[in-house]
Amino acid sequence: LLAATLVAFRDTKDWRDALFERLGTQAAGQPKSLLFLLETDHEELALGTLALAGAQLQGEALLQVIEVGRAHPQPAAQKAAHKLWLEKTPAGRIETAVRRLKSADREERLEGVAIVLDLRHKGATEQLKEIVDGGDFLARDAEERRAFLSALRQLAGTASVAFLQKQTKRTTRLFNRAAAKELRAQAQAELDALKKERS
């Protein structure tokens, strides 16, 4: 596709639709054509190009498009490129997951746990420990507490033993006594699982 000869018509929506339909069939084989389109200062053209890149490209080709998009003069294009980076790159997904671990929303926290496990991101170990040690952790339901402890065991392995042993002795004041008892049992279960994995 000779995109260079068509940019003069980029303000025509029908042209943009036709361009992206054509590019959609060959973007993976010609990623440079998307880089060219991002060199213009046209916002809608940049947004469409980034959306197409997210759907069609992977690896280094996608990273190149994202980097050019992040330097685009239009703020909306910069934002779209950053969103692609968060969603489509390992480093971006890790950043998103680590942030979600401390979210106020339970489902986002669990999604964060799932992502750090999927990516085997051992760098999240200290943050997981900090959260488990936090005073509000006992107020969370049993499923969420189990998910955090299990993630800690799977990511840290034997390095999690001392911390899990500490949790088996965890106490609390008047409130959350039942939860503390349950947490002690959950931590012991993770220690038992670790021991079984090593045997």
C-alpha positions in Angstrom: 0.0 0.0 0.0 1.5 3.4 -1.0 0.4 5.1 2.2 2.7 8.0 1.4 0.6 9.0 -1.6 -2.6 9.0 0.3 -1.8 10.9 3.4 -3.0 14.1 1.8 -6.5 12.6 2.0 -6.2 11.5 5.6 -9.0 13.8 6.8 -11.5 11.8 4.9 -13.1 9.2 7.1 -13.9 6.9 4.2 -10.3 7.0 3.2 -9.1 6.1 6.7 -11.6 3.2 6.9 -10.4 1.9 3.5 -6.7 2.3 4.6 -7.1 0.4 7.8 -9.1 -2.3 6.1 -6.3 -2.7 3.6 -3.6 -2.5 6.2 -5.4 -5.0 8.4 -4.6 -7.7 5.9 -0.9 -7.0 5.7 0.2 -5.1 8.8 2.0 -8.1 10.3 4.1 -8.4 7.2 4.7 -4.6 6.7 4.9 -3.0 10.2 6.9 -0.1 8.7 3.8 1.1 7.0 2.2 1.7 10.5 5.4 3.5 11.6 5.0 5.8 8.7 1.4 6.7 9.5 2.4 7.6 13.1 4.9 10.2 11.8 1.9 12.5 10.9 0.4 14.7 13.5 -3.2 13.5 12.7 -4.9 12.3 15.9 -7.5 9.9 14.4 -5.0 8.4 12.0 -2.6 7.8 14.9 -5.4 6.2 17.1 -6.5 3.9 14.3 -2.9 2.9 13.5 -2.2 2.1 17.2 -5.4 0.1 17.4 -4.5 -1.9 14.3 -1.0 -2.5 15.7 -2.4 -3.8 18.9 -4.5 -6.3 17.0 -2.0 -7.4 14.4 1.5 -7.0 15.7 3.6 -8.7 18.3 7.1 -8.6 19.8 9.7 -6.1 18.5 7.4 -4.8 15.7 4.7 -3.9 18.2 7.3 -2.3 20.6 8.5 -0.1 17.8 5.0 1.2 17.0 4.3 1.8 20.7 7.6 3.8 21.2 6.7 6.0 18.2 3.2 6.4 19.4 4.4 7.5 22.9 6.3 10.3 21.2 3.4 11.4 19.1 2.5 15.1 19.3 -1.2 14.3 20.1 -1.8 13.5 23.8 -4.6 11.1 22.9 -2.2 9.1 20.8 0.4 9.1 23.6 -2.2 7.8 26.0 -3.3 5.1 23.5 0.3 4.0 23.0 0.9 3.8 26.8 -2.3 1.7 27.1 -1.0 -0.7 24.5 2.3 -0.9 26.4 0.4 -1.7 29.6 -1.7 -4.4 28.0 0.5 -6.0 25.4 4.1 -6.0 26.7 5.4 -8.1 29.6 6.9 -5.1 31.3 3.6 -3.2 31.0 1.5 -6.1 32.2 3.8 -6.4 35.2 3.4 -2.7 36.0 -0.4 -3.1 35.8 -0.4 -6.2 37.9 1.7 -4.8 40.7 -0.5 -1.7 40.8 -3.6 -3.9 41.0 -2.3 -5.8 43.9 -3.0 -2.8 46.1 -6.3 -1.8 44.4 -9.4 -1.1 46.5 -11.3 -3.5 44.3 -11.1 -7.2 45.2 -11.4 -8.4 41.6 -8.6 -6.2 40.5 -6.4 -7.5 43.3 -7.1 -11.1 42.3 -6.4 -10.3 38.7 -3.1 -8.7 39.7 -2.2 -11.9 41.5 -3.1 -14.0 38.5 -0.9 -11.9 36.2 2.2 -11.9 38.4 1.9 -15.7 38.6 1.3 -16.0 34.8 4.5 -13.9 34.2 6.4 -15.5 37.0 7.3 -12.1 38.3 9.4 -12.8 41.4 9.8 -9.0 41.8 6.3 -8.9 43.3 7.4 -11.1 46.3 8.1 -8.2 48.6 4.9 -6.4 47.7 2.9 -9.6 48.4 4.6 -9.9 51.8 3.8 -6.3 52.6 0.1 -6.8 51.8 -0.2 -10.1 53.7 1.5 -8.4 56.7 -0.9 -5.5 56.5 -3.5 -5.0 59.1 -6.4 -5.0 56.7 -5.4 -8.4 55.1 -7.4 -10.3 57.8 -10.5 -8.5 56.7 -10.3 -10.1 53.3 -12.2 -13.3 52.5 -10.6 -16.7 52.7 -10.3 -17.1 48.9 -8.3 -13.9 48.5 -6.1 -14.6 51.4 -5.4 -18.1 50.0 -4.6 -16.6 46.6 -2.0 -14.2 48.0 -0.3 -16.8 50.1 -0.2 -19.3 47.3 1.2 -16.7 44.9 3.9 -16.0 47.5 4.8 -19.6 47.8 4.9 -20.2 44.0 7.0 -17.1 43.3 9.4 -17.2 46.2 9.7 -21.0 46.8 11.9 -21.9 49.7 12.6 -18.2 50.3 9.0 -17.9 51.5 9.4 -20.4 54.3 10.3 -17.9 57.1 7.6 -15.6 56.1 4.9 -18.3 56.0 6.1 -19.7 59.3 5.6 -16.2 60.7 2.0 -16.2 59.5 1.4 -19.6 61.2 1.9 -17.7 64.5 0.0 -14.6 63.6 -2.3 -13.2 66.3 -4.8 -10.4 66.4 -6.7 -8.5 69.0 -10.4 -8.8 69.7 -11.5 -8.4 66.1 -10.7 -10.8 63.3 -9.7 -13.7 65.6 -11.5 -16.2 63.4 -9.8 -14.8 60.3 -6.4 -15.0 62.0 -7.0 -18.6 63.0 -7.9 -19.4 59.4 -4.9 -17.5 58.1 -2.6 -19.5 60.3 -4.1 -22.7 58.8 -3.7 -21.4 55.3 -0.1 -20.5 55.8 0.6 -24.0 57.2 -1.1 -25.5 54.1 1.3 -23.5 51.9 4.2 -24.7 53.9 3.0 -28.3 53.6 2.5 -27.8 49.8 6.1 -26.4 49.6 7.4 -29.4 51.5 5.5 -31.8 49.2 6.9 -30.1 46.1 10.5 -30.5 47.4 10.1 -34.2 48.3 
